Amino acid sequence: MIKHTVIILILLLGILNLSAQEQQKKVRILFIFDGSQSMLGRWESGNKIKVAKKLLLQMVDSLDKVPTVEMALRVYGHQSVVPPQDCGDTRLEVPFGRSNAKNIRNVLNEIRPKGTTPIAHSLALAAGDFPASNDSRNIIILITDGIEACDGDPCAVSLALQKKGIILKPFVIGIGLDVEFKKTFECVGQYYDAANESRFKEVLGVVISQALNNTTCQINLLDEAGVPTETNVNMTFYDNFSGKIKKNYIHTINNRGVPDTVVLEPFITYRMVAHTIPPVFIDSIKLTPGKHRIFAVDAPQGYLIVKSSDNRQRDLKFIVRQEGKMNTLNVQKTNSAEKYITGKYDIEILTLPRIYINDIDISQSHTTTLQIPTSGIATFMYPTEGYGSLFLQKDNKLEWICNLKTNVYRESINLQPGNYKIVFRTKNAKQMIYTTEKEFKIKSGSSVPIRL
């Protein structure tokens, strides 16, 4: 009784230590209990079924007092006598609900081992035992003294349920299993060997504690000196196995000046993406239940700002790419600073004509500042509706800038300083000989009328 009380206290303290947000998260525990004929076998102070019932009921009674926990009970091998073998012998005896320890007790007291061991089929049906929810932790604890006796594949079923995100990796408690059978459960879930009664009690307490409690880790975003000073970046944690999003946190330096603690479920291998520009990754985060771990990734950053003093360009944007690559990393507004991972970048400023600036260096904690020349205005006055294009004259070549509107008599375009040519033909002219051209020059801040 003293040991049992200590276990309960540990569990309750673990619950109290969760953050306020995690305290509200519901934990649903489905016990899948072996009621097959082999559970009549002797095991120290009595047969296996009697000992397993007694210790499980002690734990169920203690869990009934935890407000965030709901329990359910599925039993297999308890309805049909063998032979013949009934591989469909599994049933949800107690659905999920609050304060249902009494119902579980009543069912367990009535169970008489009779049949076979359809573990795979029981796991497959267990997917439907959990109520639909996006904010609960779904746990399966399988208690068995034997391996799969039917044609099912418990490993494949368990992996499919995990990949769909229906459950976390199940806990499997083997009661007096032969050593040769233990490996068959390693692919099903987190396996624990209960070789004797005292070990079963201890294992059950450990499993429940791990099922209820989260584990913490710290993510260090390192600067170029290897110091975790980078912060205020969104981090997404994916289940590496299922690919599902599990958590989103904004990285924070806490009041002690160190990266804040992240609360995660311990039996998932995570892939973490820090949404810097470009993003950085930690491909595999493996946690140990109850142990705080620290993970680090290089994320040195500096700032980039492109300034424009031209009010006509106040909504101007530019494209940022990594040096020599065409993939767009970001579309940034002028006169606003943005952080980038240190390195070389190319930008394309969406002026007319476009401004390309390559080999821009972003260095640690430094702000790289670029200035856009003030634009000028070209106002085009057409004799009638027509077709035309605007070109920049550069190095004895014409660089296309834009096409002119076809259904107006007048339009104004903001242009960067330079030498330009307009080519125009009226809509009603049916011969190319009526094409007209006109050259003009734009200076910063100037306004130039062009009459055709």
Backbone hydrogen bonds, N-H to C=O, Kabsch-Sander energy under -0.5 kcal/mol:
donor,donor_aa,acceptor,acceptor_aa,energy
5,T,1,M,-2.4
6,V,2,I,-2.1
7,I,3,K,-2.1
8,I,4,H,-2.0
9,L,5,T,-2.4
10,I,6,V,-2.4
11,L,7,I,-2.4
12,L,8,I,-2.6
13,L,9,L,-2.6
14,G,10,I,-2.2
15,I,11,L,-2.0
16,L,12,L,-2.2
17,N,13,L,-1.6
18,L,15,I,-1.2
23,Q,19,S,-2.4
24,Q,20,A,-1.0
25,K,22,E,-0.9
26,K,135,D,-0.8
27,V,68,T,-2.9
28,R,26,K,-0.5
28,R,137,R,-2.8
29,I,27,V,-0.6
29,I,70,E,-2.7
30,L,28,R,-0.6
30,L,139,I,-3.1
31,F,29,I,-0.6
31,F,72,A,-2.5
32,I,30,L,-0.6
32,I,141,I,-2.5
33,F,31,F,-0.7
33,F,74,R,-3.0
34,D,143,I,-1.6
35,G,33,F,-0.6
35,G,76,Y,-2.7
37,Q,115,G,-2.5
39,M,36,S,-1.8
40,L,37,Q,-1.8
41,G,38,S,-1.9
43,W,46,G,-3.0
45,S,43,W,-0.6
46,G,43,W,-1.4
48,K,41,G,-2.8
49,I,39,M,-2.5
51,V,47,N,-1.9
52,A,48,K,-2.9
53,K,49,I,-2.2
54,K,50,K,-2.1
55,L,51,V,-2.3
56,L,52,A,-2.4
57,L,53,K,-2.6
58,Q,54,K,-1.5
59,M,55,L,-1.6
60,V,56,L,-2.7
61,D,57,L,-2.3
62,S,58,Q,-1.5
63,L,59,M,-2.4
64,D,60,V,-1.6
65,K,62,S,-1.3
66,V,63,L,-1.9
69,V,66,V,-1.7
70,E,27,V,-2.6
71,M,97,G,-1.2
72,A,29,I,-1.9
73,L,94,V,-2.3
74,R,31,F,-3.1
75,V,91,R,-2.4
76,Y,33,F,-1.9
77,G,89,D,-2.3
82,V,114,K,-1.4
87,C,85,Q,-0.7
89,D,86,D,-1.3
90,T,88,G,-2.0
91,R,75,V,-2.5
93,E,73,L,-1.5
93,E,91,R,-1.0
94,V,73,L,-2.2
97,G,71,M,-0.8
100,N,97,G,-0.5
104,I,100,N,-2.1
105,R,101,A,-2.7
106,N,102,K,-2.5
107,V,103,N,-2.1
108,L,104,I,-2.7
109,N,105,R,-2.3
110,E,106,N,-0.9
110,E,107,V,-0.8
111,I,107,V,-0.9
111,I,108,L,-0.7
114,K,35,G,-1.3
114,K,77,G,-1.8
115,G,35,G,-0.5
115,G,77,G,-3.0
119,I,117,T,-1.4
122,S,118,P,-1.8
123,L,119,I,-2.6
124,A,120,A,-2.4
125,L,121,H,-2.1
126,A,122,S,-1.5
127,A,123,L,-0.7
127,A,124,A,-0.8
128,G,125,L,-1.4
129,D,126,A,-1.2
130,F,126,A,-0.7
137,R,26,K,-2.9
138,N,136,S,-0.6
139,I,28,R,-3.3
139,I,137,R,-0.6
141,I,30,L,-2.6
142,L,140,I,-0.5
142,L,171,F,-3.1
143,I,32,I,-2.8
143,I,141,I,-0.5
144,T,142,L,-0.6
144,T,173,I,-2.1
149,A,117,T,-2.6
150,C,117,T,-0.6
157,V,153,D,-2.1
158,S,154,P,-2.5
159,L,155,C,-2.5
160,A,156,A,-2.0
161,L,157,V,-2.2
162,Q,158,S,-2.2
163,K,159,L,-2.5
164,K,160,A,-1.8
165,G,162,Q,-1.1
166,I,161,L,-2.0
167,I,161,L,-0.9
168,L,138,N,-2.1
171,F,140,I,-2.8
172,V,190,Q,-2.6
173,I,142,L,-3.3
174,G,172,V,-0.6
174,G,192,Y,-2.6
175,I,144,T,-2.9
175,I,173,I,-0.6
176,G,174,G,-0.8
176,G,194,A,-2.4
181,F,178,D,-1.5
182,K,178,D,-0.8
182,K,179,V,-0.9
183,K,179,V,-0.6
184,T,181,F,-1.0
185,F,182,K,-1.8
186,E,183,K,-0.8
188,V,185,F,-0.7
189,G,185,F,-1.8
190,Q,170,P,-3.2
191,Y,189,G,-0.9
192,Y,172,V,-2.8
194,A,174,G,-2.8
194,A,192,Y,-0.6
195,A,193,D,-0.9
200,F,196,N,-2.3
201,K,197,E,-2.2
202,E,198,S,-2.1
203,V,199,R,-3.1
204,L,200,F,-2.5
205,G,201,K,-1.8
206,V,202,E,-2.2
207,V,203,V,-2.9
208,I,204,L,-2.3
209,S,205,G,-2.2
210,Q,206,V,-2.4
211,A,207,V,-2.4
212,L,208,I,-2.0
213,N,209,S,-2.2
215,T,264,L,-3.1
217,C,262,V,-2.1
218,Q,293,R,-2.3
219,I,260,D,-0.5
220,N,218,Q,-0.6
220,N,295,F,-3.3
221,L,219,I,-0.6
221,L,230,E,-0.5
222,L,220,N,-0.8
222,L,297,V,-2.6
223,D,227,V,-2.5
226,G,223,D,-2.0
229,T,227,V,-2.4
230,E,221,L,-1.5
232,N,251,H,-1.4
235,M,249,Y,-3.7
236,T,273,V,-2.5
237,F,247,K,-2.8
238,Y,236,T,-0.6
238,Y,271,R,-2.8
239,D,244,K,-3.1
240,N,238,Y,-0.7
240,N,269,T,-3.1
243,G,239,D,-2.9
246,K,237,F,-3.2
247,K,237,F,-1.5
249,Y,235,M,-2.4
251,H,233,V,-3.3
251,H,249,Y,-0.7
254,N,252,T,-0.6
254,N,258,V,-2.8
257,G,254,N,-2.1
260,D,252,T,-3.1
262,V,217,C,-3.3
264,L,215,T,-3.2
264,L,262,V,-0.6
268,I,265,E,-0.9
270,Y,268,I,-0.6
270,Y,285,I,-2.3
271,R,238,Y,-2.1
272,M,282,I,-2.6
273,V,236,T,-2.5
274,A,272,M,-0.5
274,A,280,V,-2.8
275,H,234,N,-3.0
275,H,273,V,-0.6
276,T,274,A,-2.2
280,V,274,A,-1.8
282,I,272,M,-2.3
285,I,270,Y,-2.4
286,K,284,S,-0.6
291,K,288,T,-2.5
293,R,216,T,-1.3
295,F,218,Q,-3.1
297,V,220,N,-2.3
299,A,222,L,-2.8
302,G,340,Y,-2.3
303,Y,366,H,-2.6
304,L,338,E,-2.2
305,I,368,T,-2.5
307,K,305,I,-0.6
307,K,370,L,-3.8
311,N,309,S,-0.7
313,Q,310,D,-1.8
314,R,311,N,-1.3
316,L,313,Q,-1.7
318,F,332,Q,-2.5
319,I,348,E,-3.0
320,V,330,N,-2.9
321,R,346,D,-3.0
323,E,344,K,-1.9
325,K,322,Q,-2.4
329,L,320,V,-2.8
329,L,327,N,-0.5
330,N,320,V,-1.4
332,Q,318,F,-2.6
332,Q,330,N,-0.5
334,T,316,L,-2.3
335,N,306,V,-3.3
336,S,333,K,-0.9
338,E,304,L,-1.7
340,Y,302,G,-2.8
341,I,277,I,-3.0
342,T,300,P,-2.3
343,G,362,I,-1.9
345,Y,360,I,-2.1
346,D,321,R,-2.8
347,I,357,I,-2.8
348,E,319,I,-2.3
349,I,355,I,-3.2
350,L,317,K,-2.4
351,T,349,I,-1.9
355,I,349,I,-1.8
356,Y,354,R,-0.5
357,I,347,I,-2.1
357,I,355,I,-0.5
360,I,345,Y,-3.3
362,I,343,G,-2.9
362,I,360,I,-0.6
363,S,361,D,-0.6
365,S,301,Q,-3.0
366,H,363,S,-1.9
368,T,303,Y,-3.0
368,T,366,H,-0.7
369,T,367,T,-0.6
370,L,305,I,-2.3
372,I,307,K,-2.9
376,G,415,L,-3.1
377,I,446,S,-2.6
378,A,413,I,-2.3
379,T,377,I,-0.5
379,T,448,V,-2.7
380,F,378,A,-0.6
380,F,411,E,-3.2
381,M,450,I,-2.7
382,Y,380,F,-0.5
382,Y,409,Y,-2.5
387,Y,425,R,-3.1
389,S,423,V,-2.0
390,L,402,C,-2.8
391,F,421,K,-2.7
392,L,399,E,-2.8
393,Q,419,N,-3.1
394,K,392,L,-0.7
394,K,397,K,-2.8
397,K,394,K,-1.1
399,E,392,L,-2.8
399,E,397,K,-0.6
400,W,398,L,-0.6
401,I,390,L,-2.9
402,C,390,L,-1.2
404,L,388,G,-2.6
411,E,380,F,-1.9
413,I,378,A,-2.4
415,L,376,G,-2.7
416,Q,352,L,-2.3
418,G,442,I,-1.8
420,Y,440,F,-3.2
421,K,391,F,-2.3
422,I,438,K,-2.8
423,V,389,S,-2.3
424,F,436,T,-2.9
425,R,387,Y,-2.5
427,K,385,E,-3.0
429,A,426,T,-0.7
434,Y,431,Q,-1.6
435,T,432,M,-2.2
436,T,424,F,-3.6
438,K,422,I,-2.0
440,F,420,Y,-2.1
442,I,418,G,-2.8
445,G,375,S,-2.3
446,S,443,K,-2.2
448,V,377,I,-3.3
450,I,379,T,-3.2
451,R,449,P,-0.5
452,L,381,M,-2.5
452,L,450,I,-0.5
